[in-house]
Amino acid sequence: MNIGFYRASLIGDNMVALYGIYAMKCLHPDATLIVYTNAYGINLYSQFHFICPYRCGRDERKNAYRGH
């Protein structure tokens, strides 16, 4: 199962969202969590092995980042 959501705010908003993202992973341990985000989110979410950040923008496929 894939769970995707959009989170493209400033760094503080993304930090607050981490609690909810972690709770989703605990509730659905086999799911792949995909975050559609901006540059702030890519830098933040790429540090967590349970999240796959994906950069939104004009060149979405070119700038894609897939986590572990």
Long-range contacts (C-beta under 8 A, 24 or more apart in sequence): 1-28, 1-30, 1-31, 1-32, 2-31, 2-32, 2-34, 3-28, 3-31, 3-32, 3-33, 3-34, 4-33, 4-34, 4-35, 4-36, 5-34, 5-35, 5-36, 6-35, 6-36, 6-37, 6-56, 7-35, 7-36, 7-37, 7-41, 8-36, 8-37, 8-38, 8-40, 8-41, 8-56, 9-38, 9-40, 10-40, 11-40, 11-44, 14-40, 14-41, 14-44, 14-45, 15-44, 18-44, 18-48, 21-51, 22-50, 25-50, 25-51
